[in-house]
Amino acid sequence: MSGQTYPVTNVTVRLVGTDGNAFALLGKVRQALRRAGYDAGFIEQFTKEAMAGSYDELLACIMRYVNVK
């Protein structure tokens, strides 16, 4: 185990009441990361990880990167 703590950012994203479409969720998190000042490379890394699997894996990835409300 790497000892990594989650989420890896201090960004909080409110997903309750958001369209559950995977692309809508992805867009909302990407926007929050941009607004928090994360660089394009970091956001691209998140995007690749988030899109690499199933919908459930997308949700798990989002929770690894940001606090979800």
C-alpha positions in Angstrom: 0.0 0.0 0.0 1.4 3.4 -1.0 0.0 5.3 2.0 -1.9 7.6 -0.4 -4.7 9.5 1.3 -7.9 10.4 -0.6 -9.0 12.6 -2.1 -5.8 13.8 -3.6 -7.0 17.4 -3.8 -8.8 19.7 -1.4 -11.5 20.5 -4.0 -15.1 19.9 -3.1 -17.7 19.3 -5.8 -21.4 19.2 -5.2 -22.8 16.4 -7.4 -26.2 16.0 -5.7 -28.8 17.2 -8.1 -26.4 17.1 -11.1 -27.3 15.2 -14.2 -26.0 11.7 -13.6 -24.6 11.5 -17.2 -20.9 10.4 -17.1 -19.9 13.3 -19.3 -21.8 15.9 -17.2 -20.1 14.6 -14.0 -16.7 14.5 -15.7 -17.2 18.1 -16.9 -18.2 19.4 -13.5 -15.2 17.9 -11.8 -12.8 19.1 -14.5 -14.3 22.6 -14.2 -13.8 22.5 -10.4 -10.2 21.4 -10.8 -9.5 24.2 -13.3 -11.1 26.8 -11.0 -9.0 25.6 -8.1 -5.8 26.2 -10.2 -4.8 22.7 -11.1 -2.8 22.6 -14.3 -3.9 21.0 -17.6 -1.6 18.0 -17.1 -3.1 17.1 -13.8 -6.7 17.5 -15.2 -5.8 15.4 -18.2 -4.4 12.6 -15.9 -7.7 12.7 -14.0 -9.7 12.6 -17.2 -7.9 9.6 -18.6 -8.3 7.7 -15.3 -11.9 8.6 -15.0 -12.7 7.5 -18.6 -10.8 4.2 -18.5 -13.5 2.1 -17.0 -17.1 1.6 -16.1 -19.5 4.2 -14.7 -18.9 2.8 -11.2 -15.1 3.2 -11.8 -15.8 6.8 -12.9 -17.5 7.6 -9.7 -14.7 5.9 -7.7 -12.1 7.9 -9.6 -14.0 11.2 -8.9 -14.0 10.4 -5.2 -10.2 9.7 -5.3 -9.6 13.2 -6.7 -12.2 15.4 -5.0 -14.5 15.6 -2.0 -18.0 14.9 -3.2 -21.2 16.4 -1.7 
